[in-house]
Amino acid sequence: MKTWVYIDHFKGQAMPASWEALGAGKNLGTVTAVIFGQNVEALAKEAFENGADEVLLADDVTLADYRAEAFSSSLSKLAAAASPDAIFLPTTTRGREIAAMAAIDLKTGVMVDVTAIEVQGDSIVVTRPIYAGKLLSKETCSTRPQIVTLRGRAFPKPATQAGRTSTLTKVSPAMSEADIKSKVEGYTTAEAGVSLIDASVIVSGGRGVSNNPALTPPGGLDEKQTEIWRAQQGFALVKELASVLGAAVGASRAAVDAGYVTYSHQVGQTGKVVSPDLYIANGISGAIQHLAGMRTSKVIVAVNKDTDAPIFKVARYGVVGDLFQILPALTAAFKQRLGK
């Protein structure tokens, strides 16, 4: 089976999920890595070392910044000419956008957020979560190419073979600058910390982090300001534990909507879908929307004072109690165990 894998990157820094997708493609037969950008030949070297049999490289000034129409049309043009059996993309924001737009151009379908793959004849059968992760569905695509987006951390990263090389084919972008309607004015630096998508450990907080009546807020705050101040103190405990564990900081939608933390931390159906080795949920009740984003975590630990909280139904370990007492104790224990 001839499989292409789109390598998602930002300014030449590949998303780890791209190499996971490359490894998944390699398991099906020959695999071609598709790379778009400017001054990104170093990515081609990485692709070969991660198992690519060929690299299609479009290195052009029009591809210096990610713009959906330019990237998707370039992928569509190449695929229409070469007819790969399948195209894999990581389930990142850019990967999902390119997959959808390329599918329209190629008149084919997309199987999204896939967690397992098998081959039956000349068709790929995928497994993906449905109904907010409560069920797993097996699906296939009757049209070609079969476009698949793969959930991050659902597939192993291939072993790197230093110095490995193969065929590098340079290709032209599909659109000129005059044809591209969108322009990138600049970038805003994101909050520092471990990426949620790539993290092996995530420590999250929900509305419960604001419920510490023992804290005395500074004077002059109204009711909403007091709530946010309390939440900030609660999230400080979440962030401290995350720092000790080298983990990413997550949050429920309720915490984000309440203004406790920024949207970049949101885990869930309308946030980021994550699959870490360890997920620690603090003060999170376990709404369906949130469970859909973290249910596939390998080990889930829930800390909540409500014994009936839905989060306990998916947790391997549940701690019923006051997170403001439990989190500091956990942090101290991990510091001692890890020698920090």
Secondary structure, 3 states (H helix, E strand, C coil): CCEEEECCEECCEECHHHHHHHHHHHCCCCEEEEEEECCCHHHHHHHHHCCCCEEEEEECHHHCCCCHHHHHHHHHHHHHHHCCCEEEEECCHHHHHHHHHHHHHHCCCEEEEECEEEEECCEEEEEEEECCCCEEEEEECCCCCEEEEECCCCCCCCCCCCCCCCEEEECCCCCCHHHCCCCCCCCCCCCCCCCCCCCCEEEEECHHHHCCCCCCCCCCCCHHHHHHHHHHHHHHHHHHHHHHHCCEEEECHHHHHCCCCCHHHEECCCCECCCCCEEEEECCCCCHHHHHHHCCCCEEEEEECCCCCHHHHCCCEEEECCHHHHHHHHHHHHHHHHCC
